[in-house]
Amino acid sequence: MGSYAVFLRGINVGGINIKMADLREALKDCGFADAKTLLASGNVVLSSGLDAAAVKRECEKCLRAAFGYEAWVVVMDAGRIAGLVDACPYPGDNKSTHTYITLSSDTAVLDELEAAGAALEGHDQERLGPEALAWLAPAGGTLESPFSKISAKSKFKAATTTRNLRTLIKVRDAAAALAAS
């Protein structure tokens, strides 16, 4: 039985509103009995006998059926989330800068996003592995940052999602607690 982190893309923004209690219940109804949500932005930890690719397929199918929207998720092994947090070279948030990690279920899509970010003048980013890219944004200006605008393009939606480093630390800790139980 593996422990996984599931990251939903694009909920509670743009008209797709899902209460975390409803999300948790839908996942439980689809066979993920110990699904636990964190924060209100579509972060879930759960355990399953399926591999990560199968968890992704089942979660997307479940969300589409339960909530009627084109659901996309990125699923990662709990241990990998811990490794990404540890590998991030950037500090936790400070008064001027926030650290983000873009996660992807498709290496080629993340390669394209990384190349687009590398072309931006003054943009700090570092590839953490085939599925993750860490980057910095000015505090209070994340959504307006050039990289954020690129990563929001529709061609990246189905395969990527971005989380603040603080959020990934909370997900890492919750996934570790789930694995230990």
DABELPE-V658232 format. One record per helix or strand of 2 or more residues. SS is the DSSP state (A for helix, B for strand). FROM is the first residue (numbers start at 1). TO is the last residue. If there is no record, write none. Layout:
BEGIN
ss->SS from->FROM to->TO
ss->SS from->FROM to->TO
END
This chain:
BEGIN
ss->B from->2 to->8
ss->A from->20 to->29
ss->B from->36 to->38
ss->B from->43 to->48
ss->A from->52 to->67
ss->B from->73 to->77
ss->A from->78 to->87
ss->B from->97 to->104
ss->A from->107 to->118
ss->B from->125 to->129
ss->B from->132 to->138
ss->A from->146 to->151
ss->A from->154 to->157
ss->B from->160 to->164
ss->A from->165 to->180
END
